[in-house]
Structure formats: C-alpha cells, structure tokens
Amino acid sequence: MKKFPVMEHFYTIQGEGVFTGYPAYFIRLAGCDVGCTWCDVKDSWDTSGYPVYSPEEMYDWVLQAGANRVVITGGEPAMYDLTSISEIMINNNIKLHIETSAAHPIIGQFDWVCISPKKFKFPIPEEMIKANELKCIVYNKSDFEWAEQWAQTCDANCALFLQPEWDRREKMMPLIVEYVKENPHWRISLQTHKYLNIP
Ligand code: SF4
C-alpha cells in the first residue's frame, strides 16, 4: 500500500475553528506547493528527508494514543490521494478531518473538511462546496474582501471563520472584531494552541 511522507504526528487539542478544544491526533504530511510567504511550517514544503508511513502505521499511532479523531494537515495534504488513509480511519470508527487550501482536488472520504484558501495558489473553485468550514487567514485589510469572495462559493451551512495571521494578530485583531460585529455570518478563530503553548 502507498506510503506518505510525514513531517510530524502528535496527539493534542485542536486549537482552531469549529472543533476547538476537541482532542485530535494530528498527522502533518510533508509536501506543499502553495508557497505562502507567512507560512509557519515552511519546513513542510520539501518532502525529502521525511520518513514515509503506511495508513496502517498511522492507524496504529491513533490506536496507541487512544484518540477518536484524526486531523490530516500539512503541508498541503490534498497533493495526495488520501483514499487509503480515509478508508482505514473510517472503517475503525475514527473521525477524519482534513485541513487544506483546496489547491488540489480533495480525494478521500472525510467527516470534516476545513478549507483555508490561499492567495499564493488559489483553491479549485469546484472543491469549495466540500467545505464544512472555511477558514480565511487575515494578514491585511484586503483579506476581508478575499474571504467574502470564497464564502460565496461555499455551501450555505459552511461555518465561516476569520483568523488573524499569528505574527499580525495584534494589528489585525481589532479590525477583525469590528468586521465580525458588522458581518455576523463570520466568526473569529484563534490559534488557541499557540496561546496554550501546545503543539
Ligand atoms: Fe504553508 Fe499551508 Fe501555505 Fe503550504 S498552504 S505554504 S503549508 S500555510
């Protein structure tokens, strides 16, 4: 069975979005061709040097940890066909989430899809309907208009989040607070794991 390059994997608390506060086993696949200038995991871009693991080995990590929820993140996990990972998790009653920019087709079966569109490589428009959650990173003022454009392409039930880019949070947060008050279809997402100093 196909193996996937993994940068890191760990059991922690989901810090962002709808599932904030839920325990989840994070699997960070290596490889990303999106190229965000403010990326906080640039070491994930190049797959070379990272070990590869099978879906069975991944499920074993989850089992050993006693987790019931897995978040596949990256890097850009949609660069890979994730069918084999999704099958083993779903067959074992593990809830499976993906966090992706949707710059590639999202292949596999997921309980929760979080799409975070990036200006550096646009999402595939047809993929946006798969989003249960839209998470737009606010780096500067123009990102509000950008976020609204993508929100219009999502399903009506999609949860809409604005999240400050971490290094710009003090500057952008007052603007986000005012924006969400004036546009209450949005919610604020904070990277609470960074405030808690956990992975
Ligand atoms: Fe970094 Fe994610 Fe952007 Fe890739 S999509 S460059 S991993 S922030």
Boltz pocket constraint, residues with backbone or C-beta under 6 A from the ligand:
constraints:
  - pocket:
      binder: B
      contacts: [[A, 32], [A, 33], [A, 34], [A, 35], [A, 36], [A, 38], [A, 39], [A, 40], [A, 41], [A, 42], [A, 44], [A, 74], [A, 75], [A, 76], [A, 101], [A, 118]]
      max_distance: 6.0
